[in-house]
Amino acid sequence: MTNFKNHKVSVSQLIGLIPEALLTHLSSNTNVDYYTKVLHAKKVFYLLLYGILDNEKLSQRTLEDTFNDSGFKVLFDLDERETVVRSSISERLSKIDYHYFKEVYEFIYYFMEF
């Protein structure tokens, strides 16, 4: 498994701490995916998490490269044919409801035992 630079945790270990059902449930409850075709909240969360851990400088360009990378898609069980461009990432980040990420954080912080 991939270990991130200067980290002693693998991607799969980190992902294992966050139940996929939680991400799906929260996206449904917050209506964060209303009118979204490709960049659903769960994918954005995975993209940001992976991007933060894998890149020294996070930018929309690196997020675009990350999302379009086949390794990322395999790791998160995404359709290999899906692609995004930087402008789509920019628009999605500007409009996504931050409460989704807040609730994910609160669940992990308050309810998970490390």
N, C-alpha and C positions, 0 to 999 in steps of 0.2 A: 504494500500500500504506500501511497505517496505520503511522505513526511514533509512538512513545510520547513522552509529555511528557519533555523534557530528555534524551532518548536519541537516538542517531544510528543506531539499528538498527531495522529494520522487523520486524514479527511474522514475516513469511515468511522473512527472513534467519535469525532465531533458531531457528525451527522447522526450517529446513533443516539446521542443525547436529546435530539429534537424529534419527537414523534411526528411522522408525516401526517398522521390523522389530525394532529393539532393544527398544523399549517392549513390543511384543507378546511377544517372546522372554522378556524378564525377567518379565513377568506370568505366563507359563506356568511358568517355572522356580521362581518363588517362591510359586506357588499363591495369589497375592494376590487373585485374582478368584473364588475358591471361594465359591459361594452368592450372588454379586452379580448383580443383574438389570440395573441401569441404570448406576450409577457405577463402571464398570470402571477399573482403575488408570490406563490410558492417558488416559481422560477426566479423571480427577482430576488427573493430572500436567498436562495441557493447561490445565485450569481454574485450577489454582494458578499456573502460569507466567503465563498471560494476566492473571489477577487481580492478581498482584503487580506486573506491569508497567503495568497500566491503571488501577489505583486507588491513590489516595493513602493511604487507610485500608482495609486488607483486613479484611473481616468475613464471617461466614457469609451475612449478608443480601446483601452485594455479590457474593459468589460465586453465590448463587441467581439474582440479576439477570443476572449475566454468563452463566451456563449457559443461561438461558432466552432470551437475546438471539439473534435470528436471525443477526446478523453473526458471533458466536462459532461458531455451528453451521455456517455456510457455511465459515468459515476452517478449521475442523477436520473438515470433512466428516462432520458428525453428522446424525442424523435430526431433521428439523425438528419432528416431533411429540413428541420426548422432552422432558420437563420434570422438574425436581426442585424439592423444597421444602427450606427451610433445615434442617429436622430430619433429612432424609436426608443432607444434606451433613455435618451434625454427627456423626451416627452413623457414617458412612463414614470420616470423618477420625479418629474415636476408635478405629476397629478396623483400619484399613489397616496392613499390615506396613511399617514404615519401611525395611526392607532393600531394597524395590523402589526407593525414591527414592535410597537410598545407592548402589545399583548403577548407576543412571542417572547420578548425579553422578560416580562414579568413572570410568565410561566416557568421559564428556565431558571430565573433567579430565585423565585420563591418556592417552587414545587419540586425542583430536581435536587437530589442529593449527589454531591460530587465525591 
